[in-house]
Amino acid sequence: MHISPVLWQFLTKWLAASALFPREASTIAPYADALYFFLIGMTIFGLILVGVLVFGFSIRYRASRSPVATQVEGSTLLEATWTIIPLAIFLVTFVWGALLYFRIYNPPANAMNIYIVGKQWMWKAEHPGGQHEINNLHVPTGRPVQLTMISQDVFHSFSIPDFRVKREVIPGRYSTVWFQATDPGTYHIFCTQYCGTKHSGMIGEVTVLTPADYQKWTEQSTSGMSLAQNGERLFASMGCNACHSGTAAARGPNLAGVYGSKLTLTNGSQVLVNDAYLRDAILNPSQHVTAGYAPIMPTYQGQISEDGLIDLVEYIKNQNSNYRNQQTLGTSQSDLAAPTTPGMVKQ
């Protein structure tokens, strides 16, 4: 089938400018569009086929031509054909869609992670380097970006149509999605799950930069402390290092290098230590007691914000040794043991 180059150029430009069909700005977009067009083509073909058959049968078996109804015997071959062929097409679509789904929702191992917190009615992005954005997201081209998302209140849905990215953002649970932007520019962010009176205003922008420009932006936009550094301060201020010091006499398990490993719990089950497990272990420690330790850790439910949980998770993820924990613990104990001048209160 030959299409005029002028017509093809018109169609591609019209589709790219149409709000119903945004441009392809990520590596996954062409694969999603291929499946989408296949479904449209299959639907149009089925519509035309059924329409032609209905029209043809209405002419052939019209009342003036067949005033007396006659029994038309069925054909086993015909029935098997119209059963097997659609079934094969549906199975192809199912496998195609499943492969695409797993490709979209399983990020590469080298993906850069950015945290997204949804709340009525805004999106907050937190970069590991300490950059914080509201209703904006800066990313580089040519690098896979994983979004680890959670809601602070109600159900939301994070959508970037130009990237063919859409993922539910759920209270109390991390959800992830990834993309790799291909073209520098500005792209829309939408919430596609009704979340309250200002749902339509829960929008933002993704700014895609070249790697060099993104590096400049990160250097100019940092708050001075990374998420892991903020998590370290929170870890020490809450006294977590008193039990998780990594020493032989510690009352809590060693957290250095624990991320990505498998832990054995007191009930004999094994769990993979990932972001979701660390968050849940902080909020519901009695359900995640490591084998060999007593269930003495208190719950921090309602005491730490989602931002604080992200900082703690990021700190534990990057904790390769217990040197800092033991150092801050020793400093804290020295401060508590030091004599104070009468009339002065230790802060």
N, C-alpha and C positions, 0 to 999 in steps of 0.2 A: 504494500500500500504506500503510495507516494503522496506526501503532503507538500504543498507549495511552500518554499522558504519564507515568503512574505507572510503567509497565513500562520506558519509555525512561529515566526518571530512575534506576530501579533498575539498569538495565544500565550506564549511564554511570558511576554511583558504584561499582558492582562492578568494572568494568573499570579505573577509576582507582585503586582500592585493591588490585587484583590484582597480584601480583609478575610474572605472565605478561604483563600489559599495563600498563606504567607510564604515568603521566600525560604529557600533552604539555606540555613546558616550554620549547620553542624554536620558532623560526619555521619550521624545516624539518620538525618532527615531524608536523604535519597532512598534509603531502605524502607523507611516508614511510608514514604509516598508511593513506592512501587507496589506495596501491598494495598494501599488505599486505592490506587488506580485499578489494580486487578479486581478489587471488590466492586468498584463502580462499573468496570467493563462487564463483569459477570452479571451484575444486576441489570444493566442495560440490555445485554444479550438475552437474558431470561425474559425481560419485559417485552422485547420485540418478538421473541419466539412465541410466547403465550398469546400476545396480541394477534399475530399472524394466524395461529391455529384457531383461535376463537373466531376471527373474521372468516377464515376459510370454511370452518365447520358450519357457521351460521348461514353461509351462502349455499353450501352443498346440501345441507339438511334442512333447508327452509321449508315452510309448510306448503307452499305452492308446488314444490317439486316432490315432496314426500308427505302427502296428506294423511297417510296412515303410518303410524310409528312402527318401525321394524327393529327387531333385535339385532344388534351388531355384536358378533362374537369377538371376544378378546384375543389378544395375541401375546403368548407367553414371552416371545422374543422381544416384543415392543415394551412390555411391562418391565422385563429385566433390564432393558437398555436404559429406560428413563429412571430406573432406580440406581443402577450401578454407576452411570456417568455422573449424576449429581453427587452421589456419595463420594466418589473419587475426588471431585472438585472440592467438596467440603473438607475432606481429609487433608488435601494439599493446603487449603487455606488454614486449617487448624495447625498443621506442622509449621507452616511458614510464620504464622502469628506467634506460636510458642517460641520458636527460635529467635524471633525479633524481640519478644518480651524479655527473654533471658539475656539477650545482648544489651538491652537498654538498662535493665535493673541489676546487672552484675558489673560493677566498675573494674577497670584494670588495676593491677596491683600498684602501679606507679601513679595513680590518680592523685591530684592535689585535693585535699579535703577542705571544704568550707561549711561552716555551720549556719543553718537558717532557722530562726525562731519566728513563728507566726503568732500574732496576737491581734485582737480587734483594735484597730484595723490597719495593720502595718506589717512589713517584712523587715526583720533585722538580720543582717549578715555579719558573721564573725569569722575573720581570717585567723589562721594560726599565728601569724606574725603580729597580731594585735590590732589590725585594722578593723574598724567597726563602721558599718553602713546601715542606713535606714532607707528602705524602698529603693535601694541601688545595689548593684552587684558588679564589681570589676573583675574580669577574667582575661587571661591571655589567649591568643590563638595558638593552635597546634599543640595544646597540652590538655589531657583529660582532666576534667574537674568533677569531683564527687561532691554532691550536696547531702549533708546529714541534717535532716530536718525534724522539727518537733513543734507542737503547738503549746502555747502557754495557757489557752483557755478552751476554745471550741474547735470543731473540725474545720480545717482549711484545705485548699488544694493549690499547690504551686505549679504554675503553668508558664512556659515560654514557647509560644506557638512556632516561632521561627526556628527553634531548635528541636521541635517535635517532642518536647519534654512536658510531662504532666505527672504529678505525684501527690497522693493524699498526705496531708500534714496532720498528724493525730496527737491528741493530748496524751502524755504519759508514755509515748513510745517513739523511738527513732525510726524514720523511714529514709531511704536513700535513693538517689537517682544520679546519673552522670551524663555528661555530654562533652564534646570537644568542639569548640567554636572554630569556624573556618574563615570567617570574614570579619575584619574590624568594622565596628559600627555600634549603633544603639538599637536595642530590641526591647519589646514590651514584656513585662511580667504581669500576670493576672492571677487573682484568686478565683478559681472556677467551682468552688463549693460555697453555697450560700451560707454566710456566717454572721448575719445580723444586719442592722439597719444601714450601715455604711459599707456593705460588702462591695458595691460597685466602685468605691473609692480605694479599695485595697489593691493598689497597682504600684508598679515600679518600673525600673529600667535596668537592663543588663548592658554594660559598656564593655565591649570587646576591644582589647588593645593588642598591639604587636608585643612580642616578648620584651623588647627594649623599653617601650612605653609603659608596660605593666611593671617592670622593675623600678622605673622612676616613680610610678604611682605608689608602690608599696613603701618606698623610702620616704616619700613625702607625707604619707597618710598614717604612718604608724603612731600608736599612742605611747610608745616608749617601752611597753612591756608586752610580751607575747602572752597568748592564752595560757601556755604552760607556766610562765612566770607568775601570772595571776593565780593560777591553781596552786602553785607552791606556797604562796603567801596564805591562801585560804586553808590549805592543808595544815600548815603550822599553827595558824590562829585558832583552828578548831581542835587542836590537840591530837590530830590523826597520827602524827609521828611518834606519839608516846607508845602506841600499840604496834605501829607498822614501821619500826625502826630497822628491821632486818637483822637484829641480833638474835643469838640463840635463845635468850630469855624473853623475847618479844611475845606479847599476848595475841598479836595478830599476824597473819601471814605476810611473807615478804612480797612486796609489790614491785621490786626491781625486775624488769624484764618479763613481768607476768602477762603483759598484753600480747595477744596472739597465741598464747599457750592454752593447754587444757588443764583445768583444775578438777580434782576429785572432791566431791562434797561429802558431808557426814552421812548422807543417805546412800552413798555408793555411786551416785550418778556422776558423769563427767560433763563439764560445760566448757564451751569455747569462750575465752575472755576477749570480748569485743566491746565496742562503745555501749551497746545496749545492756550488756551484762554489768559493766562497771556502774552505769547509772542506776540500774535496779538494785545492785548490791549496796549502794550508798543509801538508797531510800528504804529498801526492805532487806536489811542484813540478816534477819532471822531466817529468811528463805534461801540464803546462799552462804551457809556456814562451811568453810573449808575443813576438810578432814584433818583431825588432829588439834583443832582449836575449839574453844568453848564459845557458845553464842552470847557473847558479852557486849558486842557492838550495839550502841543505841541507834535508833532510827533517826534520820534527818529529814523525814517527811515534813514538808511545810516550813522548814528552816533554811532551805537553800533555794534560790531562784534557779530557773533554767540556765541563765547565764553562768551562775556559779557552778552548776553541775557540769556544764561544758568545760569550764576552766579546770575543774578537778579531773575530769576524764582525760583532758588533753595532757595534764601534768603526769598522770599515771601512765598514759601511753608512752610518754617520752622519758620515763624514769628508768635509767639503765644501771644505777647504783644507789646505795643507801647513804652515800657520803653526806649529801645535803641534809637528809632527814636527821642523821645522827648529829650533824653540826648544829642545826637549828634546835634540836632537842637539848643538846648540851648547853647551848646559850640560854634557852628558856629556863632550864633547871638552875643554872648559875644565878640568873636574875632573881629567881624565887628564893634561893638560899642566901643571897647577899643581904647583910644587915642594912637596915634603912635608918636614916637620921630621924630622931624624934620629931614629930610634927610634919613629916613628909610622907606622902603616900606613893607607893610604886604605881606607875601607870602601865 
